[in-house]
């Protein structure tokens, strides 16, 4: 049965404000997307089913050279005099780059000591990275041979479809779900009030602002309306509208019957109030509720940093604070799930990176290559893929795309997610060997 998506519109908001707000786009309060009638149990209750896959989209084009900086490269230092991440020793340790080095739980990697995390990512560095549960792929993006667009909307579409070809319109996560053994109930959720395009297609998926809000709303008596709608829709008919309605009402009934207050953060994890923190807190609750979850998509906007990024050594600067929201949320999610991270793999994506040089407004413009994070207990920590010898390389002053972002995601979906092949998930991706990020 088809799922549905709602495309955001720009209206009169600023570019940064619009992209930060895409996750808050108005949604179908009654969850007007569909639920399949397949039956099994989902992870982590049944480890044979494959991981719960979590896709976090950093909307706006996140600056990979500020999230994970080649802080010692002279070209980086020269082209980013104001916004570059400083080396340890240049500024106080808590405001300097957090070096990425092998050792301990982190496997050896070729770029040992070359790169450093933004100081805003201190929690991510101290937690998942140090535990060996975080892989980083830099200079990642859509290969120019397939698409070199710098349009937010075209590029987001290409990423969520998993192809720049006009021959494909369903989301890559939806095609992934079609390749794995069926599960029951609610196997795919788009958090944030709209169904992300990556989940749109023939396999069932639901959108919700939060688990508590997933219900019938907008009536003088919502409970009476739910009863009426439930009796109206007939799951036994072959009529698509009626069966879709019946499945939707069944899902609403299931979610509404759960006492969501029982699913509190564990292992001492503390989530902040930021968008990604609250989203990932809800993901952890959905996983623990055993509703059949297999894939989740959620967004974190505000990365279109054309101006006012600020100096990374300033804890109050825009980009550092935004990076901290991301890093703190990922670290809290990792700590909260604890042993259950063995059955959960999260990856980030963003539509493109930024220009290597900073502009006259203290920001960066649309570019090409950026950085990806992959996190999970069965992820081999380290830095993977190729990187440039000098960041002056690449087209039009951009960081060159040396790593197809789909390569790492395909590995997650096959090695950890249970897909037999990535050929139908990413039909236009050039064949390539896995990077070795995931353990079976």
C-alpha positions as CSV (number, residue, x, y, z in Angstrom):
1,X,0.0,0.0,0.0
2,X,1.3,3.4,-0.8
3,X,2.7,5.8,1.8
4,X,2.4,9.6,1.3
5,X,4.6,12.6,1.8
6,X,4.0,16.3,2.2
7,X,6.5,18.6,0.4
8,X,7.5,21.7,2.4
9,X,7.0,25.1,0.9
10,X,9.3,28.1,1.4
11,X,6.8,30.9,2.1
12,X,8.4,34.0,3.4
13,X,11.0,32.5,5.8
14,X,14.7,33.1,5.5
15,X,16.7,30.4,3.8
16,X,18.2,29.2,7.1
17,X,14.9,29.5,8.9
18,X,13.0,27.6,6.2
19,X,15.5,24.7,6.2
20,X,15.6,24.6,9.9
21,X,11.8,24.3,10.0
22,X,11.2,21.6,7.4
23,X,10.8,19.1,10.2
24,X,7.9,21.1,11.6
25,X,5.9,21.1,8.4
26,X,2.2,20.5,9.0
27,X,1.3,16.9,9.0
28,X,-1.7,14.6,8.8
29,X,-2.7,14.4,12.4
30,X,-4.4,11.1,12.0
31,X,-1.5,9.5,10.3
32,X,-2.8,9.2,6.7
33,X,-0.2,6.8,5.5
34,X,-0.5,3.1,5.5
35,X,0.2,0.1,7.6
36,X,0.9,-3.3,6.1
37,X,-0.5,-6.6,7.3
38,X,2.7,-8.5,7.6
39,X,3.6,-10.4,10.8
40,X,6.8,-11.0,12.7
41,X,8.6,-9.3,15.5
42,X,11.2,-6.5,15.1
43,X,14.6,-5.9,16.5
44,X,15.9,-5.7,19.1
45,X,13.5,-8.4,20.3
46,X,14.4,-10.6,17.4
47,X,18.0,-10.2,16.4
48,X,17.5,-12.4,13.3
49,X,15.4,-9.6,11.8
50,X,18.3,-7.1,11.3
51,X,18.9,-3.8,12.8
52,X,16.6,-0.9,13.3
53,X,18.0,1.6,10.8
54,X,17.9,5.3,11.7
55,X,18.5,8.0,9.0
56,X,19.1,11.5,10.3
57,X,19.1,14.1,7.6
58,X,21.0,17.3,8.3
59,X,19.0,19.6,6.1
60,X,20.6,22.7,4.6
61,X,23.9,21.4,3.5
62,X,26.1,20.8,6.6
63,X,29.7,22.0,6.4
64,X,31.7,18.9,6.7
65,X,34.9,20.8,7.0
66,X,33.7,22.4,10.2
67,X,32.1,19.3,11.7
68,X,35.3,17.2,11.0
69,X,38.1,19.6,10.1
70,X,41.5,18.9,8.4
71,X,42.8,21.4,11.0
72,X,46.5,20.9,10.3
73,X,46.3,21.4,6.5
74,X,47.9,24.8,5.4
75,X,45.3,25.2,2.7
76,X,42.5,24.9,5.2
77,X,44.1,27.4,7.5
78,X,44.6,29.9,4.7
79,X,41.1,29.7,3.2
80,X,39.3,29.8,6.5
81,X,41.0,32.5,8.6
82,X,37.9,33.1,10.7
83,X,35.8,30.0,10.8
84,X,38.5,27.3,10.8
85,X,38.7,24.8,13.7
86,X,41.9,25.6,15.6
87,X,44.6,23.1,16.5
88,X,45.2,22.0,20.1
89,X,47.7,24.5,21.5
90,X,46.4,27.5,19.5
91,X,43.4,27.9,21.8
92,X,42.3,26.4,25.1
93,X,41.9,22.6,24.9
94,X,38.1,22.7,25.3
95,X,37.8,25.1,22.3
96,X,40.2,23.3,20.0
97,X,39.9,20.4,17.5
98,X,39.2,17.0,19.0
99,X,41.8,14.9,17.2
100,X,40.7,11.7,15.6
101,X,43.3,9.0,16.3
102,X,43.3,5.3,16.3
103,X,43.8,3.3,19.5
104,X,41.7,1.7,22.2
105,X,38.4,0.7,20.7
106,X,39.1,2.7,17.5
107,X,40.5,0.6,14.7
108,X,43.6,1.8,12.7
109,X,42.8,4.1,9.8
110,X,44.8,5.9,7.1
111,X,43.9,9.4,8.2
112,X,45.0,8.9,11.8
113,X,45.7,12.3,13.3
114,X,44.8,14.3,10.2
115,X,41.3,15.3,11.1
116,X,39.6,16.7,14.3
117,X,36.0,17.1,15.4
118,X,34.5,20.5,16.0
119,X,34.8,21.3,19.8
120,X,31.0,21.3,19.8
121,X,31.1,17.6,19.2
122,X,32.8,16.9,22.5
123,X,30.1,14.5,23.7
124,X,30.2,12.5,20.4
125,X,34.0,12.3,20.6
126,X,34.1,11.2,24.3
127,X,31.2,8.7,23.9
128,X,30.6,6.9,20.6
129,X,34.0,7.7,19.0
130,X,36.0,6.6,22.0
131,X,33.9,3.5,22.4
132,X,34.7,2.5,18.8
133,X,31.1,2.8,17.7
134,X,31.4,5.7,15.3
135,X,32.6,5.6,11.7
136,X,33.3,8.7,9.7
137,X,33.3,9.0,5.9
138,X,34.5,12.4,4.6
139,X,34.5,13.9,1.2
140,X,31.1,12.1,0.7
141,X,28.3,13.1,-1.6
142,X,26.6,12.4,-4.9
143,X,29.3,11.8,-7.6
144,X,29.4,14.6,-10.1
145,X,29.0,12.0,-12.9
146,X,25.4,11.5,-11.7
147,X,24.6,14.9,-10.3
148,X,26.6,18.1,-9.3
149,X,23.5,20.2,-8.5
150,X,23.8,22.8,-5.7
151,X,20.1,23.2,-5.4
152,X,18.8,22.3,-2.0
153,X,15.6,20.8,-3.3
154,X,17.1,18.9,-6.2
155,X,19.9,17.5,-4.1
156,X,17.6,16.5,-1.2
157,X,15.4,14.8,-3.7
158,X,18.4,12.9,-5.2
159,X,19.6,11.8,-1.8
160,X,16.2,10.7,-0.5
161,X,15.3,8.9,-3.8
162,X,18.8,7.5,-3.8
163,X,19.3,8.4,-7.4
164,X,19.4,11.5,-9.7
165,X,17.6,9.6,-12.4
166,X,14.1,10.6,-13.4
167,X,13.2,6.9,-13.7
168,X,12.9,6.6,-9.9
169,X,10.6,8.4,-7.5
170,X,10.2,6.1,-4.4
171,X,12.5,6.7,-1.4
172,X,15.6,4.5,-0.9
173,X,14.4,3.5,2.6
174,X,11.1,2.4,1.1
175,X,12.8,0.3,-1.5
176,X,15.0,-1.1,1.3
177,X,12.0,-2.2,3.3
178,X,10.6,-4.0,0.2
179,X,13.7,-6.2,0.2
180,X,13.7,-7.5,3.8
181,X,11.4,-10.1,5.4
182,X,8.0,-8.7,6.4
183,X,7.3,-7.4,9.8
184,X,4.0,-6.5,11.4
185,X,2.5,-3.4,12.8
186,X,4.5,-0.1,12.4
187,X,7.7,-0.9,10.7
188,X,8.6,2.6,9.3
189,X,8.2,6.0,10.9
190,X,9.0,9.5,9.8
191,X,9.3,11.8,12.8
192,X,8.7,15.5,12.7
193,X,5.2,15.8,11.3
194,X,5.7,14.8,7.7
195,X,6.8,11.6,5.9
196,X,10.3,12.0,4.6
197,X,10.6,11.3,0.9
198,X,13.1,8.5,1.7
199,X,10.2,6.5,3.2
200,X,7.7,7.3,0.4
201,X,6.6,4.4,-1.8
202,X,4.6,1.2,-1.8
203,X,5.7,-0.2,1.5
204,X,3.8,1.1,4.6
205,X,5.1,4.0,6.6
206,X,3.7,6.5,9.2
207,X,4.5,10.0,10.1
208,X,4.1,11.5,13.6
209,X,5.3,14.5,15.6
210,X,5.8,12.2,18.6
211,X,4.3,8.9,19.8
212,X,1.9,10.7,22.1
213,X,0.5,12.9,19.3
214,X,-0.2,10.0,16.9
215,X,-3.9,10.0,17.2
216,X,-7.1,11.4,15.7
217,X,-7.3,15.1,16.3
218,X,-9.3,18.2,15.4
219,X,-12.8,17.0,16.3
220,X,-15.0,18.2,19.1
221,X,-14.7,14.7,20.5
222,X,-11.6,13.0,19.3
223,X,-12.5,9.7,21.0
224,X,-15.9,9.6,19.4
225,X,-14.4,10.5,16.0
226,X,-11.8,7.7,16.4
227,X,-14.6,5.2,17.2
228,X,-16.6,6.3,14.2
229,X,-13.6,6.2,11.8
230,X,-12.6,2.7,13.1
231,X,-16.1,1.4,12.4
232,X,-16.3,3.0,9.0
233,X,-13.1,1.5,7.5
234,X,-13.2,-2.2,6.6
235,X,-10.0,-4.2,6.6
236,X,-11.7,-7.1,4.9
237,X,-12.5,-5.3,1.7
238,X,-10.3,-5.0,-1.4
239,X,-11.0,-1.3,-1.7
240,X,-7.7,0.5,-1.2
241,X,-9.1,3.5,0.5
242,X,-11.0,1.4,3.1
243,X,-8.1,-1.0,3.8
244,X,-5.7,2.0,4.1
245,X,-8.1,3.6,6.6
246,X,-8.5,0.4,8.5
247,X,-4.7,-0.1,8.8
248,X,-4.2,3.5,9.8
249,X,-6.9,3.3,12.6
250,X,-5.4,0.0,13.8
251,X,-2.0,1.6,14.1
252,X,-3.4,4.6,15.9
253,X,-5.2,2.3,18.3
254,X,-2.0,0.4,19.0
255,X,0.1,3.5,19.6
256,X,-2.6,5.2,21.7
257,X,-2.9,2.2,23.9
258,X,0.8,2.4,24.9
259,X,1.8,4.1,28.1
260,X,4.7,6.1,26.7
261,X,5.7,7.5,30.1
262,X,7.1,4.1,31.0
263,X,9.9,4.5,28.4
264,X,12.3,6.8,30.2
265,X,16.0,7.3,29.2
266,X,18.2,4.6,30.6
267,X,21.9,4.2,31.6
268,X,22.1,7.8,32.9
269,X,21.4,9.4,29.5
270,X,20.1,12.9,29.5
271,X,18.5,14.4,26.4
272,X,18.5,18.1,25.8
273,X,15.7,20.2,24.4
274,X,17.1,20.5,20.9
275,X,15.3,19.2,17.8
276,X,17.6,16.2,17.3
277,X,17.7,15.3,21.0
278,X,13.9,15.1,21.3
279,X,13.7,13.3,18.0
280,X,16.2,10.6,19.0
281,X,14.6,10.3,22.4
282,X,11.4,9.4,20.6
283,X,13.2,7.0,18.4
284,X,14.6,5.2,21.5
285,X,11.0,5.0,22.9
286,X,9.6,3.6,19.7
287,X,12.3,0.9,19.6
288,X,11.6,-0.1,23.2
289,X,7.8,-0.2,22.7
290,X,8.2,-3.2,20.3
291,X,5.8,-1.9,17.7
292,X,7.7,-3.6,14.9
293,X,10.0,-0.8,13.9
294,X,12.6,-1.4,11.2
295,X,13.4,2.1,9.8
296,X,13.1,5.7,11.1
297,X,13.7,8.9,9.3
298,X,14.1,12.3,11.1
299,X,15.5,15.7,10.3
300,X,17.7,18.4,11.8
301,X,17.7,21.6,9.9
302,X,19.5,24.9,10.1
303,X,22.7,24.0,8.3
304,X,22.5,26.5,5.4
305,X,25.3,28.7,6.9
306,X,25.8,31.4,4.4
307,X,26.7,33.9,7.1
308,X,27.5,34.2,10.8
309,X,29.0,30.8,11.5
310,X,31.3,32.3,14.1
311,X,34.6,31.1,15.4
312,X,34.7,27.5,16.6
313,X,36.7,28.5,19.7
314,X,33.7,30.6,20.8
315,X,31.3,28.4,22.7
316,X,28.4,30.8,21.8
317,X,29.0,30.8,18.0
318,X,26.2,29.6,15.8
319,X,27.9,26.6,14.2
320,X,29.5,25.3,17.3
321,X,26.2,25.5,19.2
322,X,24.5,23.7,16.3
323,X,27.2,21.1,16.2
324,X,26.8,20.6,20.0
325,X,23.1,20.0,19.5
326,X,23.9,17.3,17.1
327,X,26.8,15.7,19.0
328,X,25.0,15.8,22.4
329,X,21.9,14.2,20.9
330,X,23.8,11.4,19.2
331,X,25.8,10.7,22.4
332,X,22.6,10.6,24.5
333,X,21.0,8.2,22.1
334,X,24.0,6.0,22.2
335,X,24.1,6.0,26.0
336,X,20.4,5.6,26.4
337,X,20.1,2.4,24.3
338,X,23.3,0.9,25.7
339,X,23.3,-2.8,24.9
340,X,20.4,-2.3,22.4
341,X,22.8,-0.4,20.1
342,X,23.8,-3.9,19.0
343,X,20.6,-3.9,17.0
344,X,20.5,-0.3,16.0
345,X,22.5,1.5,13.3
346,X,22.2,5.2,12.7
347,X,23.7,7.2,9.8
348,X,23.6,10.9,8.9
349,X,23.2,12.5,5.5
350,X,23.2,16.0,4.1
351,X,22.4,17.2,0.6
352,X,25.8,18.7,0.0
353,X,28.8,20.3,1.7
354,X,30.1,23.8,1.6
355,X,32.7,25.8,-0.2
356,X,36.3,25.4,1.1
357,X,36.9,29.1,1.5
358,X,34.8,31.3,3.8
359,X,32.8,34.1,2.2
360,X,32.7,37.8,3.2
361,X,29.8,37.2,5.5
362,X,31.6,34.8,7.8
363,X,29.9,31.8,6.3
364,X,30.2,29.3,3.4
365,X,28.2,28.8,0.2
366,X,26.9,25.7,-1.4
367,X,29.5,23.2,-2.3
368,X,29.9,19.4,-2.9
369,X,31.6,17.0,-0.5
370,X,30.6,16.7,3.2
371,X,31.0,14.3,6.0
372,X,28.9,11.3,7.1
373,X,28.6,9.7,10.6
374,X,27.6,6.0,11.0
375,X,27.0,4.9,14.6
376,X,26.2,1.5,16.2
377,X,27.6,-1.2,18.4
378,X,28.4,-3.2,15.3
379,X,30.1,-0.3,13.6
380,X,33.9,-0.4,13.4
381,X,35.0,3.0,14.6
382,X,37.4,4.9,12.5
383,X,37.7,7.1,9.4
384,X,36.9,5.4,6.0
385,X,37.2,6.2,2.3
386,X,39.5,8.6,0.4
387,X,40.3,12.1,1.3
388,X,42.1,14.9,-0.6
389,X,45.8,15.6,0.0
390,X,45.0,19.3,-0.1
391,X,41.5,20.8,0.3
392,X,42.2,23.1,-2.6
393,X,41.4,20.1,-4.8
394,X,37.9,19.7,-6.3
395,X,35.6,21.5,-8.7
396,X,34.8,25.2,-8.2
397,X,36.7,25.5,-4.9
398,X,34.7,22.7,-3.3
399,X,35.8,19.7,-1.4
400,X,35.8,17.0,-4.1
401,X,33.3,14.1,-3.7
402,X,35.6,11.1,-3.4
403,X,33.2,8.8,-1.7
404,X,29.7,8.0,-2.9
405,X,27.5,8.5,0.1
406,X,25.3,5.6,-0.9
407,X,28.3,3.2,-0.5
408,X,28.3,3.4,3.3
409,X,24.5,3.4,3.5
410,X,24.3,0.4,1.3
411,X,26.7,-1.4,3.6
412,X,24.5,-0.5,6.6
413,X,21.4,-1.7,4.9
414,X,22.8,-5.0,3.7
415,X,25.3,-6.0,6.5
416,X,23.2,-4.7,9.4
417,X,19.8,-4.1,8.0
418,X,19.3,-7.5,6.4
419,X,18.8,-6.5,2.7
420,X,20.1,-9.2,0.4
421,X,21.4,-6.7,-2.1
422,X,21.7,-3.0,-2.6
423,X,21.1,-3.1,-6.4
424,X,17.4,-2.3,-6.2
425,X,17.9,0.1,-3.3
426,X,20.5,2.2,-5.2
427,X,20.0,1.2,-8.8
428,X,22.2,3.9,-10.3
429,X,25.1,3.6,-7.9
430,X,28.3,2.2,-9.5
431,X,29.2,-1.2,-8.0
432,X,31.9,-1.0,-5.3
433,X,33.2,-3.1,-2.5
434,X,32.0,-2.3,1.1
435,X,34.2,0.1,3.0
436,X,34.3,-2.4,5.9
437,X,32.4,-0.1,8.3
438,X,29.9,-2.7,9.6
439,X,30.4,-6.1,11.3
440,X,27.9,-8.8,10.5
